[in-house]
């Protein structure tokens, strides 16, 4: 099965041409499962719904910061899961912030995959440089949320997202649970990029991207697909690569590159 994670950059930049570039990229990749961040909804339209319809997928979307009163045409941002197979159940968990950041949420979908139930997650952690302490709290809450949703599943958990932290960070060490004690005892998550071409740094925030030429942040690998240890072979990582890393009809799809991995089904 093919899994993709991608930060879609809300409605920034040339968002209408970008929408077509995003859809074309996803059609070319052919994912079975997508974890998407910065997915907009406005005026009765939802990007996740539109992409799901084009691709023939089920979908769930959760607003990052729910508002008690909002205009019908107001743009809202959320995280979404798209699935080639039916979504049996879904849930969301609010992640802690320090009050200066916008809201953060993790989304879960229990997917009726060919081998049985698959627990899929996506999230987007605080983006501020130097905010590791906040992200550590978010990682702990995320790990607890994952642990509470994986009972009776045939597949290990698949966690996707823009974690805004590099591979050697405390955040990834804590969430992965192999280089330090895991956030939840016994919960080990494998970084799928370890199965990519060793010569490819896997930068998803990259100055090659046309939207990043003026960015002060160095090239970084901050978007991830993390997978629990295989269950009877199911969920074993087979490969990983980037996608959305070239323009489509002259338009860069997003300010992030996507990550794609193939898992044993």
N, C-alpha and C positions, 0 to 999 in steps of 0.2 A: 504494500500500500504506500501511496505517496502523500507526504505531509508537507505543507508549506506554512511559513510564518512571514508576515509582512506588515510593516507600518505604512499606512496608505496616505499619511500627511494631510488628513482632514480635507478642508476645501481651500488650501493654500495654493498659490501659484495658478497656472492655467488649469483649473480643476476639471473643467468640462473635457478638454482634450486628454487630460490625464486619466479621466475615468475610462475613456476608450482604450488608452494604452494599458491600463491595469487589466481591463477585461481581456484584451488580446493576449497579454502575458499569461494570465491564468489559463486561458484556453490552450495556449501552447504548452504550458507545463503539465496540464491535466491532473491536478491534485485530487486525491480522494478526501482529504481533510485540510482545512485552512484555518489558521489562527490569525485574525486580522486586528490591527490596532489603528486608532485614529480614524474610525469609520463614521462618516457623517450621516445625519438624518435631518431633513428639513422639509416643511411644506408638504407632508404626506409622502415624501420620497425617502428611501433609505438605501444607501449604497450597498449594504450587505444583501438586502432583498433583491436589488437589481442584478448584482453579480450572481447570486444564487439562481435566479430565474434563467439567466443566460447559460449557466453551467449545468442546470438540472440538478441542483443540490438543495438539501434542507439547510435551514439557517436559524441561528439565534443571535440576538444583539442586545447588549446591555449598556445603557447610558452611563457615562463616567460619573457625572454629577447630576443626579435628578433634581429638578427644580419644581417647587409646588405650583408656580404660576409661570407659564411660558407662552410666548406668542406662537401661533400655529406655524409661521414661516421661519421661526428662529432656528439657527443651525445648532444642532447638538452633536456631540462627539461620544463615541462609545467603542467598545471592543466586540468582536463578532467571531463566531465559529460557523463555518460552512462544512457540510458533510455530504459525501456521495450517498451515504446510507442514512436511514431514518434516525432521528434524534429521539431517544426514548424519554429522556428527562433532562432538565437543565437547572442550574443554580448559579448564584453569584455571591461574591464575598467582597465587601468593602475593605480596602487596605488602609492602614494608618498613614496619616500625613502630619506635617508639622504646622499646618494651618496657613502656610504661605503658598503651598502648591495647590493646583486643582485636584479634584477628587481622583482616586485611583480604584480600579475594580478588577477582580479576577472573575472570569466567566468559565463555567463548566458545562459540558454536554456529554451525556452518556449515550454513546453511539452504538447502534445495532450493526456492528461490523460482521463480515462473513464468518469469523471464528467465534463470535460471541460479543459480549459487551466490552466496549473500549472507552475508558475515561479520558476525555479530551479537555484541555484547559488552554486559556490564553489570557495574557495580562500585559500591562504597560506600567513599569515602575517610574518613580520620580526621576526627572531628567536633569536636575541641577548638578553641575560638576561639584564635587566635594560633599555630596549629600549621601554618602555611603551609610551613615548612621540611620537615616530614614529608610533607605532601601533595605537595610538589614532587618528592620522591624517589619517591612512589607514582605520580605522573603519568609520570615517566620510565620506570618499570618497565611501567606500563600501555601507554605508547606503543610500547615495544619488543615487548610481547606482541602488540599489534594488528598491528604490522609483520610479525611472524612467522607470522600466520594468514591473510593476505589474498591469497596467491598464487593465480593462476588463478581468480579470482572475477569474476563478471559485474557485480557491484554494488560500490560503494565500501563501506568499513566503516561500520557504524552502532554508535556507542558511546552507551550509556545509563547513567544512574546518579545517585545522590546524591553529588555531589562536595564538598559542604560548603564551597564557595568561590563568591564572587560573580563576575559576568562580567568585571570589570576586574582580577581578582586575577592574580598571577603564575602561579598554577596553570592558569587558563584560557588565559592568553596563551601559555604554553609548550605546552599541549596543542593549542590551536587552530593555532598556527604561522603566523598571518597578521600579528600585531602584534609578534612577536619570532621569532627563529629557532626552528623547531619542535624538539621533543624528539628526533624522528627526522628526519633530513634528507629533505625533500621531502614529509613527511606533514602535510597540511593538513586540518583538520577544521572544518567550518562549524557554528556554533551555530544550530540550527533556529529558535530563538526570534527570530532576526533577520527571520523571515518572518511573525511574528505581528502583530497589531494594534499599531501604534506607541504607542497610548495605553494599552495594557495593560502594566504593569510586570512581569507574569509571576511574582509572588511565589509560591513554593511553600511557604515557611515564613511563615505569614501569621497575624496576630492575629485575623483574622476566623474562623479555625478554632477551634471550640469547645474544643480541647485546648491552645490556645496563649495563652489569655487571661492567664496568669501568666508567660509566657515573658519572660526578660530580653533575648533576642536580637531585634533589630529585624526587621521584615519583610524578607525576603531571597529572591533567586532563586538557589537552590543545587542544583536538580535539572535535568538536561540531557539533550537528545538531540543528539549531535554526529554529523555525516555527512561522510565524505570527499567530495572533488570528484567530480561525476557522471561516470559511464562510459557514453559514447554515450547520454547523457540519463538513464540509469537512476540513481535515487537523488537526483535533483534535488528540493530541498525546495519544496513547494507551499504549505504553510500550517502554523501551529502555534497551539495553544491549551491552556488548562488543562482538567482534568477532576477529578472527586472534590472539587470546591470548594463543594459544598452537601451538607447532610445527606440521608441516605436513611432514610425512616421515623423521622426524628428523631435518627438516629445519624450522626455524622461518620465516614466510612470509615477515615481515618488522620490522623495529626498532620501529614502532608505533603499537598499537592495533587499531582496527577499532571500530566505534560506529554504532549501528544499532537501528533504531526506526521504529515502526509500526504506521501509521497514518490512521485515518478514511478516507475512500475513498468516 
